[in-house]
Each structure stands twice: as C-alpha cells, then as structure tokens.
C-alpha cells in the first residue's frame, strides 16, 4: 500500500439506487450523468446502453 496521505479535498457524493427490474434505474443514472456533464466538462456522459 502507498504511504502517501489521501487527498480528501474533492467533494464527492455516493448515490445508491434500489428498484425492481424495469423501474428506471439505468435511465435515472444516464440522466444524472448527462446533467453532471453539463456542469463539469471532465465528466463523461454515459449513454443508456453503456451502463
């Protein structure tokens, strides 16, 4: 393991989705990445079929 101290200065959010089959979890994830990409060019849009 690395002995370097981990830099915790970046803001982050963990999001979990729970739902039954065909209840829109993948669609929601694709929509979230699209909105995030508009605000931060470093974030790549994830297409529905690539999730």
C-alpha positions in Angstrom: 0.0 0.0 0.0 1.0 3.6 -0.6 2.3 5.6 2.3 1.1 8.8 0.8 -1.7 10.6 2.6 -5.0 10.5 0.7 -6.2 14.0 -0.5 -9.8 14.4 0.7 -10.3 17.9 -0.7 -12.5 16.9 -3.6 -16.3 17.0 -2.9 -18.0 13.7 -3.5 -21.4 12.1 -3.2 -22.2 8.4 -3.2 -25.6 7.6 -4.7 -27.3 4.2 -4.4 -30.4 3.1 -6.4 -32.7 0.3 -5.4 -35.6 -0.8 -7.5 -37.2 -3.7 -9.3 -36.4 -4.7 -12.9 -37.6 -2.1 -15.4 -38.3 0.6 -12.9 -35.9 3.2 -14.5 -32.6 2.8 -12.5 -30.5 2.8 -15.7 -32.5 5.7 -17.2 -32.0 7.7 -14.0 -28.3 7.0 -14.0 -28.0 8.1 -17.6 -29.9 11.3 -16.9 -27.8 12.1 -13.8 -24.5 11.8 -15.8 -25.9 14.0 -18.6 -26.8 16.8 -16.1 -23.4 16.5 -14.3 -21.6 16.6 -17.7 -23.3 20.0 -18.4 -21.8 21.4 -15.2 -18.4 19.8 -15.3 -16.7 19.1 -18.7 -14.4 16.5 -17.1 -17.4 14.2 -16.5 -18.4 12.0 -19.5 -22.0 11.4 -20.4 -22.9 7.7 -20.0 -25.3 6.5 -22.7 -28.3 4.4 -21.6 -26.9 1.3 -23.4 -23.4 1.7 -21.9 -24.5 1.5 -18.2 
